[in-house]
């Protein structure tokens, strides 16, 4: 398994690529020709969050209970992508 630092670096790279695709579009969504790439990056991002849950940003102080309520953490990233 990869180290936490490597996963965090890959996560930052994926988030930056997603932000660049959004910026390339209208600022809120990617261009139609980039939507496939954006969706693939979103799947990678969800998978990395599932592998390393510290990457998920939460707003509540009871972090673990909030994470358990999110489907991509409990059921895995595939379930979250297939059944949003």
C-alpha positions in Angstrom: 0.0 0.0 0.0 1.2 3.5 -0.8 2.3 5.9 2.0 0.0 8.6 3.3 2.2 11.3 1.8 2.1 9.8 -1.6 -1.7 9.5 -1.4 -2.0 13.1 -0.3 0.2 14.3 -3.1 -1.8 12.4 -5.7 -5.0 13.7 -4.2 -3.7 17.3 -4.5 -2.8 16.7 -8.1 -6.2 15.3 -8.9 -8.0 18.2 -7.2 -5.8 20.7 -9.1 -6.6 18.9 -12.4 -10.3 19.0 -11.6 -10.1 22.7 -10.8 -8.2 23.4 -14.0 -10.9 21.7 -16.0 -13.6 23.7 -14.3 -11.6 26.9 -14.9 -11.2 26.0 -18.6 -15.0 25.8 -18.8 -17.3 28.4 -17.4 -15.8 28.3 -13.9 -18.6 26.0 -12.6 -18.4 23.0 -14.8 -15.9 21.6 -17.4 -16.4 21.9 -21.2 -18.5 19.1 -22.8 -15.4 17.6 -24.4 -13.6 17.5 -21.0 -16.5 16.1 -19.0 -15.4 12.4 -19.4 -11.9 13.3 -18.1 -13.5 15.3 -15.2 -15.7 12.3 -14.2 -12.7 9.9 -14.3 -10.8 12.3 -12.0 -13.8 12.5 -9.7 -13.8 8.7 -9.4 -10.0 8.8 -8.6 -10.7 11.5 -6.0 -13.5 9.5 -4.3 -11.3 6.4 -4.3 -8.4 8.2 -2.6 -10.7 9.7 0.0 -12.0 6.2 0.7 -8.5 4.8 1.0 -7.3 7.7 3.2 -10.3 9.2 5.0 -8.3 12.0 6.5 -8.5 13.7 3.1 -12.3 14.2 3.5 -13.0 17.7 4.8 -15.8 17.7 7.4 -17.5 20.6 9.1 -18.6 18.9 12.3 -16.5 18.3 15.4 -17.7 14.7 15.6 -15.7 13.7 12.5 -16.1 9.9 12.5 -19.8 9.9 12.9 -20.1 12.4 10.0 -17.8 10.2 7.8 -19.9 7.0 8.6 -22.9 8.8 7.2 -21.3 9.3 3.8 -22.0 6.5 1.4 -18.6 6.6 -0.3 -16.9 5.9 3.1 -19.3 3.2 4.3 -20.1 1.5 1.0 -17.0 2.3 -1.0 -16.3 4.7 -3.9 -18.0 2.5 -6.5 -21.3 2.6 -4.7 -21.1 6.4 -4.5 -20.4 6.8 -8.2 -23.0 4.3 -9.4 -25.7 5.4 -6.9 -25.3 9.1 -6.1 
